[in-house]
Amino acid sequence: MRAHVSTYGKAVVHGARAAVLVHGAGMDQSVWTLQGRYLAFHGWNAFAVDLPGHGRARGEPALPSIEAMADWLAELIAQLGTGPATVIGHSMGALVALDLAARHPKWVEKLVLVGAAARMPVHPELLALARAHDPKAVELICDWGFGARAHLGGNPLPGAWLVGSARALLLRGDPAVLANDLSACDAYAEGERRAREIACPALVLAGAEDRMTPPAAGRRLAELLRFGTYHELARVGHMMMVEDPEATLAALTRFLA
């Protein structure tokens, strides 16, 4: 199997805990830079993946469904050779992680679902724009994906613009892949059933200002999980790991301790 994975410059240490970080629709592993680097430099084997068709794997065919992405991820974790992993997924990546934990439980030790809901329908207008490769699809995603503070500034990196950075990330990707991803999210109807099947500890991490997967949907998902816990971050939206990377990391490390 061919895969593009970042280990943040650290060699794999056999016997160390493994964390696999999975990005959302149209994005790539770069959205996890701050959290992934922390884990990699604090005793973890951190693997941030580019799903086929994304990031450095742009030339490969995108996988057409959440189930296909979960199967691909199971094969990847098996080939990494580090044993069961903590799987951390954002948005579409959270659905992939959810499906993976239910259908391939031997590869998942713990589960973190960021900006997640059991069902993630996509507005028909957004789907139509994405399928037409209209850049307005990216504008709508970036408008809805961030909380109020991010639209005014708020990037922890001086001189950087949160919404603009997300827009650039989505626009440099293949628009057909974004359409594929949104269609996969819209079509996935197994979330509630899969959540009930999961037996490992799980954290649902929500943004108080998330308009894509609202906090109520995150709380409901946590209730479906047998060993689910819920944590909500203030003043952030759907892109919490870049809107407030330190608060996101703090919630992760508390759960993973």
N, C-alpha and C positions, 0 to 999 in steps of 0.2 A: 504494500500500500504506500502511496506517495502522500505526504502531508507536510504542511508548512506550520511549524510550531516555534514559538519563542520561549527560550528558557532564561531570558534576561541576562545572558552572558555567563550563566553558572553551569558548571558540569553537573550531570545527573549523579546523585548520590544514592546508591541502592540501599534500601533500609530506611531512608527518610520518607516522611509523609509526602504525598503527592496531591497537588491541586491542579485541576484542569479548568481553565477559564474560557467561556464560550460567549462570543459577541452576539449582537442582535442583527436585525434585518438590514442588509445593505452595508454593514460596517465591517470591521476587521479587528484583529487582536489588539490594536493600538489603544482601544478604549479602556483597557485594563492596565495601562502602563504603571500607574502609581501603586495600585493594589498588588499587581503581579510582582513588581520589583521588590516590594516589601516582603512578600512571602518568600521570594527566591533568596533574599539576603537574611532571612531569619529561620533557616533550617528546613525549608520546604523545597521539594522539587516542583517548581511552578511551570506549568505548560499552558501558554496562551495560544489558542489555535486560530488559524484562518480556515474557516470552512471552505470547501471547494467552491470556486468562483469568486472568492473574496480575497482582498489584500494580495499577498504574494502568491496565492493560489488562483489568481484571476483567470488564468488561461484554462482552467479545468471546468468541466460542466457543473453547474450548480445542482444540488440535490433537490428533487421536486417536492419533497414532503417532510414534515417534522419527523415522521417515523424513519425515513431514509437517512436523515441527518443523525438521529439517535443510533441507528445501526452502524453508521460510519464512525461515530464517536466511540462506540463500544469496541470496534475493531482497533481504533487508534490506541485506546487505553490498554488493550491487551498487548499491542506491539510495543508500547513504551516499556513494559516489563517491570514497572514499579508497584504493581498490585492495585487493589482498589483505591480509588481516589475520592477526594472531596471535589465535587463538580459544582462550579459556580457559573450560572448562566444569567444573562440579561435579556429580557424581552423575548424575542424569538429564541434566543439561546436558553432562556429559562424553560420554554416549552420543550426544547430538545433535551435538556437535563431532566425534566420531569418524566418524559417518555422513556429515557434511558434508565432512570432509577427504577421504574416500574417493570420494564421488560428485560433489562439486563442488570438485575440487582447485584450480581457478584462483583461488578466493577465500580459500585458507588458506595463509599463509606459514609459520607455525609453529603447533604444537598443544600445549596444556597440559591434561592430564586429571587432575582433582583428585578424590580419593575415587572411583576408577574401577575397573571390571572389564569384561572383554569380554562377560560375561553377568551380568545383575543380576536374578535371579529374586526375586520377592516372596513372602514366606510366605503361604500361603492364608488363614490367620486374619487377618493384617493386611489383605489384599485384601478379605476379607468385611466387616471392620469399616469400612474406608474406603468401600466401596460402600453400606453401610448408613448412612453419614454419622455413625457413632458416634465421639464425641470420644476414645474409648480408642485409636483409631488414631493420633492425635497423640501421646498419652502414650507409646505403644510406640515411635514414631519418635524422640521426644526421649530416651527411655531408652537406646535402642540407638545413637543418633547421636553421643553424646558420650563422650569418655574419662573415666577415673575422676576426674581433677583437676577437670574442668568440673562434675561433680556435687557437688563440695564448695565450689565458688566459682570462683576463677581468672579472672574476667573482667578484662581489662586496663582496662576503664572502671570507675572507682570507683562503687560503689552499684548496679551493674547485675548481672544474673543471667543467665548464658549459657543455661541450660536454659529458664528462664522466658521469655526473649526469643524463643527459637526456638518455644516453645509458642504464644506470643502471635502470632507471625508466621503460623504454620500455621492457627491458629484464626480469624484475621481473613480468611483466604482462603475461597473457595467450596469446601465439602467435596466437591462433585461434581468439581471440578478436581483435587483431590488424588487422588481415586479414579481419574480419567482418567489422571493421570500415573503412578501406580503400575501401572496396567494396561498402559500403554505400555512401561514398563521391563520388566515381566514378559514381555511378548510379544516383545520385541526379541531375535531369535536370530541376528543377522547380525554381531555384534561381532567374532568371530575372523576371519571372512572379510574384513570391511571393514578391520580392522587391518593385515592382510597387504597390502592394496592401497595403503596410504598411503605416499607418497614424501617427505613433508616432515619436518623435525626435530620430534620430539615428546618431551615430558616427562610421565611418570606420577608424580604426587605423592601419596604414601600416608601415612596416619596409623598409627603403630605399634599403637594401641589400637582401630583401626577394626573394628567388628563387623558392619558392613553390606557393605563391600567390603574384606575383609581384605588385609593386605600381600601375602600369597602370590598373591592374584588380581591385584594391581597389578603385581607382578614378572612374572607370566605375560603380562600385557598388554604390558608394555614389551618383552618378548622377541619378541612377535609383530610389533611395529612395526619396520620396516626401519631407521629411524634413531631408535629409541626409547631413552630413558634413564630411569632409575628413581631416585627420591629418597624417603627415608622420614623423617618427622618424629617425634621422640620425644614421648611423653606426651600425644598427642592422638588423637582418634577421627575419625569421618567428617566432622565439621564443623570441620576444621582451620583454615579461613580466619578463623573467629571465635574458635576456641579458642586459637590462637597466631598472630595476624595478622602479627606481625613475622617469625617463622620462615617462614611461608608466603610472605610478600613477598620475603624474602631468597632463597628457592629460586627464585621466579619471576624475580627480577631477574638472578640468575646465569645462568639459562637464556636470558633474552632479551637479554643483553649482546652 
